[in-house]
Amino acid sequence: MVMDSFNINNSCAIFAIGNELLDGSTIDTNSSYISKKLVKNGFKVNQISILPDNLDIIVNTLKNSLNKHKIIITTGGLGPTFDDLTTKGISLVSEKKLILYNELLKDLEEKFRRRKKTLDQEQIKQAELPESSTIFRNSIGTAPGFAVKVNKSLIVALPGIPSEMKQIFNDYVLPYLTRQYQPNKTYTKDLYFSNITESAVNKVLLEEHITQKVNTTLNVSKGKIIVRLKSASDKLLNEALEVLQDKLRAYYFGADDETLEEVVVESLEKKNLTLSTAESCTGGLVGKYITNVPGSSNIYNGGVIVYSNEAKIKLLNIDKKLLEEKGAVSYEVARDMALNASSIFNTDVSVSITGIAGPGGGSPEKPVGLVYIGLYYKGKYKIFRYYLSGNRDNIRERSASIAMSLILRASRDEGIFGD
């Protein structure tokens, strides 16, 4: 992997603040969002940490970061309650007293008036920021963001509520940072692959010397492989992009903000094809993902969740003897689930999933992780068998992802049926 050298001139740190992040009741999504945006705009993120609602820890952490990072961004702790301590912490670190900003107070008064609520003293403290702050207005909530210069570094404070953080960061903070620091342009691209192993993608990266040409990150998330490419050269990045798309064409489905389900719906719509689903172990995940896409009603006729053998018999007309002889998790049942779903819903394409997601229910002949996926496409069908690892959620997510990738490959006429 190509690594960038550590340089305080382009170094950023992100601190998500809140006890709820440490005790697991809330997941920190803000840091990853901010980091991705910063990197795409030429900044380098060298640290991401979670801090508790503890004034001493907040102050000490920020002080220790001043000599290490040019830009320090915090999220959380800007509200009106007793445990919102970020603003006070930044005031102590910057040695700038808190003052009441009248324009912010007027904003608060107007927001509370519209909501027909009373503005009390605790709420007013959201308008008290360190003197000489650069203020970033919050059009969604009540707590504004702000920035304070401390020595040669900049501390930026953002609300912890994701929708508010994103609005302030995108509308004000990112443009402000770009103007202030004018980072070198960095080109990035996230490529997504499905129904392929991480090691297989890694092999191509090494064989084609991609990691020697551009900064490359490889990881796995919810059944898809993500390859992030980053380079100061648009030419080098596009060359790497073309190589990967060519070598892994059968598994590539999109880039950046595209999702697998969006690409599937778009591909089926272009071909005027309709889809149905028949799901057992995935419990309707494929149908859920497809219907997450606006306009999916143009291609998705419907689906069934047939978890029990009785449901398979009654709703999909699966032969009872077949279930007794072959078992619900079998080539034959996956085949008939796909064929019958297509017939019942009158669709050009159908996909079926039956498997053992665990943790129990497996046997030496049919272990946990065994999944059959049936694909019917315009008069042809093919059944795929997989042995998937991971916990119950992993197996279900990967099964749904693989099923959608098979639909996509068929709709792209990639010779999935051997023709």
C-alpha positions as CSV (number, residue, x, y, z in Angstrom):
1,M,0.0,0.0,0.0
2,V,1.3,3.5,-0.9
3,M,1.4,5.5,2.3
4,D,1.5,9.3,2.7
5,S,4.2,10.7,5.0
6,F,3.0,12.3,8.2
7,N,3.0,16.1,7.9
8,I,1.5,18.5,10.4
9,N,0.8,20.9,7.6
10,N,-1.9,18.7,6.3
11,S,-2.8,16.7,9.4
12,C,-6.3,16.5,10.7
13,A,-7.7,14.9,13.9
14,I,-11.3,14.1,14.6
15,F,-12.7,13.6,18.0
16,A,-16.3,12.4,18.6
17,I,-17.4,13.3,22.1
18,G,-20.1,11.6,24.1
19,N,-20.5,8.8,26.7
20,E,-23.2,7.3,24.5
21,L,-20.5,6.6,21.9
22,L,-18.3,4.8,24.4
23,D,-21.0,2.6,26.0
24,G,-22.3,1.4,22.6
25,S,-25.7,2.9,22.7
26,T,-24.9,5.1,19.7
27,I,-22.6,4.4,16.8
28,D,-20.2,7.1,15.7
29,T,-20.9,7.7,12.0
30,N,-19.8,11.3,12.1
31,S,-16.1,10.7,12.1
32,S,-16.2,8.4,9.0
33,Y,-18.3,10.9,7.1
34,I,-16.0,13.9,8.0
35,S,-12.9,11.9,7.3
36,K,-14.1,10.7,3.8
37,K,-15.0,14.3,2.9
38,L,-11.7,15.7,4.1
39,V,-9.6,13.1,2.3
40,K,-11.5,13.7,-1.0
41,N,-10.6,17.3,-0.7
42,G,-6.9,16.9,-0.2
43,F,-6.6,16.8,3.6
44,K,-4.9,14.0,5.5
45,V,-6.7,12.5,8.6
46,N,-4.1,11.0,11.0
47,Q,-6.3,10.5,14.0
48,I,-9.9,9.6,14.9
49,S,-10.8,9.1,18.6
50,I,-13.9,8.9,20.8
51,L,-13.9,10.9,24.0
52,P,-16.2,10.8,27.1
53,D,-18.2,13.7,28.4
54,N,-15.4,14.6,30.8
55,L,-14.0,18.1,30.8
56,D,-10.5,17.2,32.0
57,I,-10.1,14.5,29.3
58,I,-11.5,16.8,26.6
59,V,-9.1,19.7,27.6
60,N,-6.0,17.4,27.9
61,T,-6.7,15.7,24.6
62,L,-7.2,18.9,22.7
63,K,-4.1,20.4,24.2
64,N,-2.0,17.4,23.3
65,S,-3.3,17.5,19.8
66,L,-2.3,21.1,19.1
67,N,1.4,20.3,18.3
68,K,0.4,17.3,16.2
69,H,-2.4,18.4,14.0
70,K,-3.1,21.5,11.9
71,I,-6.9,21.0,12.1
72,I,-8.8,19.5,15.0
73,I,-12.5,18.7,14.5
74,T,-14.9,17.7,17.3
75,T,-18.5,16.5,17.1
76,G,-20.9,16.4,19.9
77,G,-21.2,18.2,23.3
78,L,-22.6,21.5,22.0
79,G,-26.1,21.2,23.4
80,P,-27.9,22.7,26.4
81,T,-27.5,19.8,28.9
82,F,-25.2,19.3,31.8
83,D,-23.0,16.9,29.9
84,D,-22.4,19.1,26.9
85,L,-18.9,20.3,27.7
86,T,-17.2,20.7,24.4
87,T,-17.6,24.5,24.1
88,K,-16.3,25.0,27.7
89,G,-13.3,22.7,26.9
90,I,-12.4,24.6,23.8
91,S,-12.7,27.9,25.7
92,L,-10.2,26.6,28.3
93,V,-7.8,25.2,25.7
94,S,-7.8,28.4,23.6
95,E,-7.8,30.6,26.7
96,K,-10.6,32.6,25.2
97,K,-13.6,33.5,27.4
98,L,-17.1,32.5,26.5
99,I,-19.2,35.5,25.3
100,L,-22.8,35.8,24.3
101,Y,-23.2,36.3,20.6
102,N,-26.4,38.4,20.1
103,E,-27.0,37.2,16.5
104,L,-27.0,33.6,17.8
105,L,-29.4,34.5,20.6
106,K,-31.8,36.1,18.1
107,D,-31.6,32.9,16.0
108,L,-32.5,30.8,19.1
109,E,-35.4,33.1,20.1
110,E,-36.8,32.9,16.6
111,K,-36.5,29.1,16.4
112,F,-38.2,28.7,19.8
113,R,-40.9,31.1,18.9
114,R,-41.7,29.1,15.7
115,R,-41.8,25.9,17.8
116,K,-43.9,27.6,20.4
117,K,-41.4,26.7,23.2
118,T,-39.9,28.6,26.0
119,L,-36.2,29.6,25.7
120,D,-34.6,29.0,29.1
121,Q,-31.1,29.8,30.4
122,E,-29.8,26.3,29.6
123,Q,-30.8,26.7,26.0
124,I,-29.2,30.2,25.8
125,K,-25.8,28.8,26.6
126,Q,-25.7,27.5,23.0
127,A,-25.2,31.1,22.0
128,E,-22.2,31.5,24.2
129,L,-19.0,30.7,22.3
130,P,-15.3,31.5,22.7
131,E,-14.6,35.1,21.7
132,S,-13.3,35.6,18.2
133,S,-15.0,32.5,17.0
134,T,-15.9,31.9,13.4
135,I,-19.5,30.9,13.5
136,F,-21.2,28.3,11.3
137,R,-25.0,28.6,11.4
138,N,-27.2,25.6,12.1
139,S,-30.3,25.7,9.9
140,I,-31.7,22.4,11.2
141,G,-31.1,22.4,15.0
142,T,-30.2,24.9,17.7
143,A,-26.5,24.4,18.4
144,P,-24.2,26.3,15.9
145,G,-20.8,25.1,14.9
146,F,-17.7,27.3,15.3
147,A,-14.0,27.5,14.8
148,V,-11.3,28.9,17.0
149,K,-7.6,29.4,16.1
150,V,-5.2,28.3,18.8
151,N,-1.5,28.9,18.1
152,K,-0.9,27.5,14.7
153,S,-3.8,25.1,14.8
154,L,-7.6,25.4,14.2
155,I,-10.2,23.8,16.4
156,V,-13.6,23.3,14.7
157,A,-16.6,22.2,16.8
158,L,-19.7,20.6,15.2
159,P,-23.0,19.2,16.7
160,G,-23.2,15.5,17.2
161,I,-26.6,15.0,15.6
162,P,-25.6,13.6,12.1
163,S,-28.1,15.6,10.0
164,E,-27.0,18.9,11.7
165,M,-23.3,18.0,11.5
166,K,-23.6,17.3,7.8
167,Q,-25.4,20.5,7.0
168,I,-22.9,22.7,8.8
169,F,-19.9,20.7,7.5
170,N,-20.9,20.7,3.9
171,D,-22.3,24.3,3.7
172,Y,-19.7,26.1,5.8
173,V,-16.8,24.1,7.3
174,L,-15.4,22.3,4.2
175,P,-15.5,25.5,2.0
176,Y,-13.9,27.4,4.9
177,L,-11.1,24.9,5.4
178,T,-10.5,24.7,1.7
179,R,-10.1,28.5,1.4
180,Q,-7.9,28.7,4.5
181,Y,-5.5,25.9,3.7
182,Q,-5.8,25.4,-0.1
183,P,-4.8,21.7,0.0
184,N,-3.3,20.0,-3.0
185,K,-6.0,18.4,-5.1
186,T,-6.4,14.8,-4.4
187,Y,-8.3,12.4,-6.6
188,T,-10.2,9.5,-5.0
189,K,-12.5,6.8,-6.1
190,D,-14.3,4.0,-4.2
191,L,-14.9,0.9,-6.3
192,Y,-17.4,-1.8,-5.2
193,F,-17.3,-5.5,-6.0
194,S,-19.6,-8.3,-5.0
195,N,-19.6,-12.1,-5.1
196,I,-15.8,-12.3,-5.0
197,T,-13.3,-12.8,-2.1
198,E,-11.1,-10.2,-0.6
199,S,-8.0,-12.3,-1.3
200,A,-9.0,-12.5,-5.0
201,V,-9.3,-8.8,-5.3
202,N,-6.0,-8.4,-3.4
203,K,-4.3,-10.7,-5.9
204,V,-5.3,-8.5,-8.8
205,L,-4.1,-5.4,-7.0
206,L,-0.7,-6.9,-6.5
207,E,-0.4,-8.6,-9.9
208,E,-1.3,-5.3,-11.7
209,H,1.0,-3.3,-9.3
210,I,-1.9,-1.0,-8.4
211,T,-0.7,-0.5,-4.8
212,Q,2.7,0.8,-6.2
213,K,1.1,3.4,-8.4
214,V,-1.7,4.9,-6.2
215,N,-2.6,4.9,-2.5
216,T,-4.9,1.9,-2.1
217,T,-7.2,0.7,0.7
218,L,-9.0,-2.7,0.6
219,N,-11.8,-3.7,3.0
220,V,-15.0,-5.6,3.3
221,S,-18.4,-4.3,4.3
222,K,-21.8,-6.1,4.3
223,G,-20.9,-8.6,1.6
224,K,-19.2,-6.2,-0.7
225,I,-15.5,-5.5,-1.3
226,I,-14.4,-1.9,-1.3
227,V,-11.3,-0.7,-3.0
228,R,-10.5,3.0,-2.4
229,L,-8.0,4.6,-4.8
230,K,-6.3,7.9,-4.0
231,S,-3.7,9.8,-5.9
232,A,-2.5,13.3,-6.6
233,S,-2.6,12.3,-10.3
234,D,-5.9,12.0,-12.0
235,K,-4.2,10.1,-14.9
236,L,-2.7,7.5,-12.6
237,L,-6.0,7.0,-10.7
238,N,-8.0,6.6,-13.9
239,E,-5.5,4.1,-15.2
240,A,-5.8,2.0,-12.0
241,L,-9.6,2.3,-12.2
242,E,-9.7,1.0,-15.8
243,V,-7.4,-1.9,-15.0
244,L,-9.6,-3.0,-12.0
245,Q,-12.8,-2.6,-14.0
246,D,-11.4,-4.7,-16.8
247,K,-9.9,-7.5,-14.7
248,L,-12.8,-7.8,-12.3
249,R,-15.6,-6.8,-14.6
250,A,-17.8,-9.8,-13.6
251,Y,-17.8,-8.6,-10.0
252,Y,-17.7,-4.8,-10.3
253,F,-21.0,-3.0,-9.8
254,G,-20.4,0.6,-9.0
255,A,-18.4,3.4,-7.5
256,D,-18.5,6.2,-4.9
257,D,-22.2,6.9,-3.9
258,E,-23.7,4.1,-6.0
259,T,-25.3,1.1,-4.1
260,L,-25.7,-2.4,-5.5
261,E,-29.5,-2.2,-5.3
262,E,-29.6,1.1,-7.2
263,V,-27.4,-0.4,-9.9
264,V,-29.5,-3.5,-10.1
265,V,-32.8,-1.5,-10.4
266,E,-31.3,0.8,-13.1
267,S,-30.0,-2.2,-15.1
268,L,-33.3,-4.0,-15.0
269,E,-35.2,-0.9,-15.9
270,K,-32.9,-0.2,-18.9
271,K,-33.8,-3.7,-20.2
272,N,-37.5,-3.4,-19.4
273,L,-37.2,-6.5,-17.1
274,T,-39.3,-7.3,-14.1
275,L,-38.1,-9.0,-10.9
276,S,-39.5,-11.2,-8.2
277,T,-37.9,-12.7,-5.1
278,A,-38.4,-15.8,-3.0
279,E,-36.4,-15.7,0.3
280,S,-36.0,-18.1,3.2
281,C,-32.9,-17.6,5.3
282,T,-32.6,-13.9,4.3
283,G,-36.0,-13.1,5.5
284,G,-36.8,-10.6,2.8
285,L,-33.5,-8.7,2.7
286,V,-33.3,-8.7,-1.1
287,G,-36.8,-7.3,-1.3
288,K,-36.0,-4.7,1.3
289,Y,-32.9,-3.5,-0.5
290,I,-34.6,-3.4,-3.9
291,T,-37.6,-1.4,-2.5
292,N,-35.2,1.0,-0.8
293,V,-34.6,2.4,-4.3
294,P,-37.1,5.1,-5.4
295,G,-38.9,3.9,-8.6
296,S,-38.2,0.2,-7.9
297,S,-41.9,-0.4,-8.5
298,N,-41.2,-0.1,-12.2
299,I,-39.2,-3.4,-12.1
300,Y,-40.2,-5.2,-8.8
301,N,-43.5,-7.1,-9.0
302,G,-43.2,-8.7,-5.5
303,G,-41.7,-11.3,-3.4
304,V,-42.4,-13.9,-0.7
305,I,-40.7,-14.8,2.6
306,V,-41.1,-18.6,2.9
307,Y,-39.2,-19.4,6.1
308,S,-41.0,-22.7,7.0
309,N,-41.6,-25.7,4.8
310,E,-45.3,-25.1,5.2
311,A,-44.9,-21.6,3.7
312,K,-42.9,-23.0,0.8
313,I,-45.7,-25.4,0.1
314,K,-48.6,-23.0,0.4
315,L,-47.1,-19.8,-1.0
316,L,-44.7,-21.2,-3.7
317,N,-46.3,-24.6,-4.5
318,I,-43.1,-26.4,-3.6
319,D,-43.7,-30.2,-3.7
320,K,-44.0,-31.6,-0.2
321,K,-42.2,-34.8,-1.2
322,L,-39.3,-32.8,-2.7
323,L,-38.9,-31.0,0.6
324,E,-38.9,-34.4,2.5
325,E,-36.5,-36.0,0.2
326,K,-34.0,-33.2,-0.5
327,G,-34.5,-30.8,2.4
328,A,-35.4,-27.1,2.3
329,V,-31.7,-26.2,1.8
330,S,-31.0,-28.0,-1.6
331,Y,-30.4,-27.4,-5.2
332,E,-33.8,-28.7,-6.2
333,V,-35.8,-26.5,-3.7
334,A,-33.8,-23.4,-4.7
335,R,-34.6,-24.1,-8.3
336,D,-38.3,-24.5,-7.8
337,M,-38.5,-21.5,-5.5
338,A,-37.0,-19.3,-8.3
339,L,-39.1,-20.9,-11.1
340,N,-42.4,-20.7,-9.2
341,A,-41.8,-17.2,-8.0
342,S,-41.3,-16.1,-11.6
343,S,-44.5,-17.8,-12.6
344,I,-46.6,-16.5,-9.7
345,F,-45.4,-12.9,-10.1
346,N,-45.2,-13.1,-13.9
347,T,-41.6,-11.7,-14.0
348,D,-38.7,-12.0,-16.4
349,V,-36.2,-12.5,-13.6
350,S,-36.5,-14.1,-10.2
351,V,-34.1,-15.0,-7.5
352,S,-34.4,-17.5,-4.6
353,I,-32.3,-17.9,-1.4
354,T,-32.4,-20.9,0.9
355,G,-29.7,-21.7,3.4
356,I,-28.6,-22.3,7.0
357,A,-27.6,-19.0,8.6
358,G,-26.9,-20.4,12.0
359,P,-25.8,-20.5,14.7
360,G,-27.7,-23.8,14.9
361,G,-29.3,-26.0,12.4
362,G,-26.2,-27.3,10.6
363,S,-25.0,-30.8,10.1
364,P,-21.9,-32.5,8.6
365,E,-23.8,-32.8,5.3
366,K,-25.3,-29.3,5.4
367,P,-23.2,-27.1,7.6
368,V,-24.0,-23.6,8.8
369,G,-23.2,-21.2,6.0
370,L,-24.5,-23.5,3.2
371,V,-26.6,-21.3,0.9
372,Y,-28.3,-22.1,-2.4
373,I,-29.3,-19.2,-4.6
374,G,-31.5,-19.8,-7.6
375,L,-31.6,-17.5,-10.6
376,Y,-34.2,-17.5,-13.3
377,Y,-33.7,-15.2,-16.3
378,K,-35.9,-15.2,-19.3
379,G,-36.5,-18.9,-19.6
380,K,-33.1,-20.0,-18.3
381,Y,-32.1,-20.9,-14.8
382,K,-29.0,-21.7,-12.8
383,I,-28.5,-22.7,-9.2
384,F,-25.4,-21.5,-7.2
385,R,-24.1,-23.2,-4.1
386,Y,-22.0,-21.2,-1.5
387,Y,-20.3,-22.0,1.8
388,L,-20.3,-18.7,3.6
389,S,-18.5,-17.9,6.8
390,G,-19.3,-15.5,9.6
391,N,-22.1,-15.0,12.0
392,R,-25.8,-15.1,11.2
393,D,-26.0,-11.5,10.1
394,N,-22.9,-11.9,8.0
395,I,-24.3,-14.9,6.2
396,R,-27.7,-13.3,5.6
397,E,-26.1,-10.0,4.3
398,R,-23.6,-11.8,2.1
399,S,-26.4,-14.0,0.6
400,A,-28.5,-11.0,-0.2
401,S,-25.5,-9.2,-1.8
402,I,-24.5,-12.2,-3.9
403,A,-28.1,-12.7,-5.1
404,M,-28.3,-9.1,-6.2
405,S,-24.9,-9.3,-8.0
406,L,-26.1,-12.4,-9.9
407,I,-29.2,-10.5,-11.0
408,L,-27.0,-7.7,-12.2
409,R,-24.6,-10.0,-14.1
410,A,-27.6,-11.7,-15.8
411,S,-29.1,-8.3,-16.8
412,R,-25.7,-7.2,-18.2
413,D,-25.6,-10.3,-20.4
414,E,-22.2,-11.4,-18.9
415,G,-22.6,-15.1,-19.9
416,I,-23.7,-16.2,-16.5
417,F,-25.6,-19.1,-18.0
418,G,-22.6,-20.2,-20.1
419,D,-23.8,-18.7,-23.3
